[in-house]
């Protein structure tokens, strides 16, 4: 298992929101905190 560093910068990434639009971490540049939630869906 890879070592997880707390308080380290997050890598650049782009994900789709609920409407299918791309959202990048760079869109939140300058904000102190960003919360990312992964919806695992329903079976």
C-alpha positions in Angstrom: 0.0 0.0 0.0 1.4 3.4 -0.9 2.3 5.8 1.9 -0.2 8.7 2.3 1.2 12.1 3.1 -1.1 14.4 5.0 -1.0 18.1 4.3 0.8 17.4 1.0 -0.4 19.1 -2.2 -2.9 17.1 -4.2 -2.0 16.0 -7.7 -3.8 17.7 -10.6 -6.9 15.9 -11.6 -10.2 16.3 -13.6 -13.4 14.6 -12.8 -17.0 14.8 -14.0 -19.7 16.4 -11.9 -23.3 15.2 -11.6 -24.2 17.0 -14.8 -21.3 15.5 -16.8 -19.2 18.7 -16.8 -15.5 18.4 -16.2 -14.2 19.9 -13.0 -10.5 20.3 -12.3 -8.7 20.8 -9.1 -7.2 23.9 -10.8 -10.7 25.4 -10.8 -10.3 25.9 -7.1 -6.9 27.4 -7.1 -6.4 29.9 -4.2 -9.0 28.3 -2.0 -7.7 27.1 1.3 -9.7 23.9 1.5 -11.3 21.6 -1.1 -13.4 18.6 -0.2 -13.7 15.8 -2.8 -16.5 13.3 -2.4 -16.6 10.1 -4.5 -20.1 8.8 -5.0 -19.9 5.0 -5.2 -23.4 4.8 -6.6 -26.1 2.4 -5.7 -26.4 -1.3 -6.6 
